[in-house]
Amino acid sequence: MTITDIARMAGVSASTVSKIINGKDEHINPQTRTRVLEIVKEYNFTPYSTVKNISPTKKFLLGVLLRSAKQSDNMLHGILHAAQNRGYGILLLESYYDLTQETKHITKLCANRVDGIIWEPASPNSLSSVAILERHNIPYCITGNYNFPSAYRIDFHKIGNLLTQKLIDSKHSHIACLLKEENADSDLFLEGYHKCLYDNHLPFSKNNIYYDPGKEFIQEIIKCHYTAVVCNHYELSLSLYEMLDKQHIHIPEDFSLTSILPSYTPDVYLPEISGISVPFYDFGVHLCEDLIDTCEKIPNKECSYTVPLPLDLNHKKSIATPNSPHKNFVIVGSIHQDTTFNVSELPQSGRTLKISSSVSTLGGKGANQAVGIAKLNGNAHLIAAVGNDYDASLVLNMLDEENISTSGICRNKSSKTGKAYIYLENDGESAITILPGANDMLTPENIRKKEGFFKHCRFCLLSNEIPIETVITAAEIAKQNGVETIFKPAALKEFPPHLCENIDIFIPNRREAAELCPQYSSVEQQADFFYHLGIPTVIITLGSKGCYLKTAEHAQFFPAVDLNAIDTTGGADAFISAFATYRSEDYTLEQSIQIATIAAAFCVSRQGVHSALIDKNSLEMYLAKKHPDLLKPDHMIAG
């Protein structure tokens, strides 16, 4: 095909076609220019050699210089689509935020005589490269959010403001900001976040800004009691979602999240995150269309463009009002690898005992109570210690499976994980021996490092299969944070006076109570003794005989539930877990004890501990059938 053929199809002279192809078309009618160029592109016409070697010859090739093609993926797809529709090819280069590399690429694009360039500057100092483009008379469109004149931009300031406001509208006041990296987009997003906090009279701190959703960030969320995060990148929000889920912090029940979303629908199942889908694809189309119009000298081109944004979120599925503290519990205690031996009678001095069967599982007062809380739909944050051995991995995996937050568990490199050996009689009575291992290595300093766990929770559950000074420290920190403490003694020989000052509820069994005050023989006397030590609520559990309550207002027995006992090992842990859960939901003291007694009965009627602890649905189905009065709203105290 020749210029004469193009001229004939366009209905113009050959000289007119030549002028248009070689960029000497200042005085040619725009409609004529458009008609000729469409035919040239349609037939992929290449001028004869003397013309194609002339510098201004159109090549129908655009340069695209981005900071990162991966980060601008959606916009790039829009550019490619628009270029193809208009008959242009693309030469793609990336600067990776490097000014030297950017200058080299601009020089390369000029050497290739591209018709125009879509340019995302590497830094605020990139503007000096404009002179290179203007010297070569190459049209360009600048995008990105540095403050360049005539730039095409997305209003990330507005997005950051809107995503933050949606969280504030849902009653959140402790909101962290998670950013992809420190660049122009992140800076504008952060400004919007900051402005929204200011407008709503909420404090702003640089400590609220994060760039990595790693384990340290999850610990900061707990420590600084954030209830929500606003995020400027979809991949970051997905990583955060996954990490929170691994720590059994659920969105939106426990934590809220808003984020910038991709402009496409992912083709795999992903969590539903509330946010704004920025139309990067449409933005890329608009960029490319405008540049081609400039290259082809089509009039009425805009000098700059700001992409229109959605006025509201896609949905609110990852947003809820901040979680009530009644669902949060801190448990400080032991973790064991339990080995249970089934025997016809408990071991006695001087006698050999035959074991009929054995089983190993997760155990320890701390772990058992945490599992009990989690099964009753509470958020259990366990502070404990494991060793540097295979058993540690086993118990941590078991805790994960039981929805226990394990970020408070210390791994002691010089110890082995604690072990408990349980001898279980046919009638359900048991004897327990303990090899403490790493449990003895849980220090007061370990507790202080996890002080953030004590914020915004109702109860701290304590047991003393760990050093007593660690128990005392945990009780003090709980009291400082307005958290009620429940203490279960195990092998405690005497009651440290300083511990009494910080215990709100004391729950020993009959043997433990007798060990701590042997001067008294009756349950009533023992309960009075502990009460006069300064403990406001004392509950002594009595196994098959129920329990006894002593407070300033109450002194009464509660009967047990008549269920056949198979294994009494976890009865007290089941009782404490259920008592704390229902008391935290503002059930009365009496109701909570009665429900806890039923939960304990279910546990001892099955072998094992954590596998025998009852879940909330099963417990409340039983209550609704047998004791509906315990679940009636008029028996509850308003929160």
Order of alpha helices (4+ residues) and beta strands (2+ residues): alpha-alpha-alpha-alpha-beta-alpha-beta-alpha-beta-alpha-beta-beta-alpha-beta-alpha-beta-alpha-beta-alpha-beta-beta-alpha-beta-beta-beta-beta-alpha-beta-alpha-beta-beta-beta-alpha-beta-alpha-beta-alpha-beta-alpha-alpha-beta-beta-beta-alpha-alpha-alpha
